[in-house]
Amino acid sequence: MFRYLVLASFILSGCGTYIEDRRSIDYAPVYEQEALPSSDPSFGSIYKPNKGSLFAMEGRANRVGDILTVAFTESFQATKSQNAATSRTSENSVTLPSVVDNAIPGTDLFSSSGESTFSGSGSTAQSNSLTGSVSVHVVRVYDNGNLEIMGQKKLTLNNGDEYIRVSGIVRPRDISADNVVQSDRIANADINYIGAGDVARSGKKGWYTRMLETISPI
């Protein structure tokens, strides 16, 4: 029995890394296909319409396959509080007819009353920040010159792996002269910081604990 438990632990420890490695395939670099020379006539202009916008300067990413750096400047703070209070009081009384009152003395009146109150309050606060940088590559160039970017960084530590993944859309004008874009300038940004392995798994509840919490009435 002990051998089966040990084997199961090894399998579970490898599942997280395997899943993240499979997801890494989606972030593989994309390179621009070799295109035939354009047959557009030249009118002597220096600017070429098919070479991107005026912001596509030398040294800045502007084509599929080009690389640029994303600098993380993410910081979020959120607070929420809630208070609720309810109160309810009810009274009921019934007067018996005089015939019943004469037959059964002392039962000339039935009465009942009830009262219920409820009060509750709750508050939550959350703060997150992410600093650092990761290099990404251009996977698509839109007609208006905007660039779709995607990339990841994998860090292999002693007891697990860390994955930093970024995707979104940037404007060429937001790319600095040293080919860096701030993360808060990325539209439709999807930023993931995921861990896999022993360290990441130790911070999660086990399946048995989660099952008990699901069926627990309290």
N, C-alpha and C positions, 0 to 999 in steps of 0.2 A: 504493500500500500504506500509506504514511504517513497519507494522508487517512482511510483506513478505521480505522486505529488511533486517530486523534484522535477520530473519530466514536464509536467504541466506548467510549472513556474518558468522553466526555460522557454517553452513555447510562447507563453504570454509575454515574456520580456522581449522576445524577438518580433512579436506582432506589431507593436507600435512603431519600431524602426522600419519594418518592411512597408507598412502603410505609408509612412512619410517618404520613404525612398521612391515608392510608386508615384506619389504626388509630385515628386521632383521632376519626373519626366515632362510634365506640363510646362515646366519652367526652363526647358532646354533652350539654348540659343537658336535664334532664327536668322538666317542669312538671306540677303537679297539675291534673287535669281539673276543669272547673267542675261542681260537684255541686248537685243540687236541695236545697232546705231539708229537713232531717230532720223526719219526722213523729212522732218519739219524743215522748211526753208529758213535760211539765215538771212536776217535783214541788217546785219552789222551791229546788233545790240549786244552789249556785254551780258545783260541779264537773260538767263534762259528760263522759260516758264516751267520746264520739267525738272528744274534743279531745286525746287523748294522755294520758300519765301526769302525775303531779304534778311531774315534773322538766321538763316542757315549759313552761318559764317564758318570759316575754317577753324577746326578744332572743336566745334560743337556738334553733338549728335544731330543728324538730320535725315539719315537713311536707315532702312531696315538692316539690322545687324550691327549698327553703331552702338557704342557703349557710353553710358553716362553714369554719374554718381548721384545717389539720392542721400541727402543729409536729413536725418530724423530730427525734427524739432517738435515732437508731439507732447502735449501736456494738457490733460483734461481734469477738471474738478466738477463734481456734481453733488448736490445735497437735496434731500427731500424729507419733509416732515408732514405728519398727518395726525389730526386729533378728531375724535368722534365721541359724541355723548348723546344718549337717548334716555327718555324717562316716560313712564306710562303708569297712570293710576286709574282704577275703575272701582265703582261702587254699585251694588244692586240691592234692592229691597222689595219684598213682597208682603202686602197686607192681606191677611186672611179674612174671609167673610165672618160676620158676627155669629153665624150659626156654629161654625167650627170653633170660634173663640169661646163660646159658652160651653161647648162640649169638652174641649181640651184647653183648660186654662193655661195661660203662659205661652201659648203658641200663636199669639195674635200677629207676630211679625217674624219673617225670615229675612235675613240680610247677609250680604257677602261683600267682600272688598278685596282688592288685589293691587299690587304695586310692583313694577319692575323697572330697574335702572341698568344702564350699561354705559361704560366709559372706556375708552381705549386711546392709545397714542402710540406713534411709532416714528422713527426717524432713521435715515440712512445717509451715509456719506461715502464718496468714492473718489479716489485720486489716482491718476495714472500718468506716467511720463516715460518717454522713450527717446534716447539719444544715441548717436552713432551714425554710421553710414553703411551703405551697401551699393555695389555696382550692379546696374541692370542693363538690358539691351533693348533696342527698339524692335518691335515685332510688326508694327504697321504704321504707315504714314497716311493720314487722311488728306482729302482734297484741299482742305483749308490750311494744311501744313502742320496740324497738331500731330503729336506722336503718341502712339500707344506703347507703353513700356512694360517690361516684365523681367523679374530676376529674383534670385534667391542667394542666400549664404548659408552654408552648412558648417557648423562647428562640432567637431567630434571631441567630446570630453572623456574623462576617465570612465564614467558610468552612464553614458548616454550621449545623445546627439541633440543639438539645438538648431532649429531652422528659422531663418528670417526670410520671409517672402513679401515681395512688393509687386503690385500691378496697378495700372491706372493710365491716365491721359495727361500729357503736359503740353504746354504751349512753348514753342521755340524761344519766345521772348523771355520766358521765365528761367531759361538755362543761362547760367552765368558764363563769363568769359573762360573760366577754368573748367567748364563742362560739368557743373554741379547744379542740381535743382533741389530746392527745399521741399520736404514732404508735405508741408501745408499748401503747396502750390500744385499738387497733383489732384486732378479731378477724378471722381469715382475711384478714389484710392482704396485699395484692399491691402492692408498691412497685417501680416500674421507673424506672431512670435510663438513658436510651438516647440515643445520639448518631447523627446521620445527616449525611452530607456529606463534604467533603474531609478534615476533621480526624479524624472517626471512622474513615474508610476507611484513613487512613495508619497507624493502629495495628493493622491486621489484615494477615495474610499474604495474598499474592496467590494466585490460583487455581493458577498454575503451581508455586509453592513448595509448596502443600498437596498437589498431585498427586505431586510428587517425594517428599515425606515419606511418602505413603501406600504407594508402591511400593518405597521404599528398604528393603533387607534389613537395614540397620544402624540 
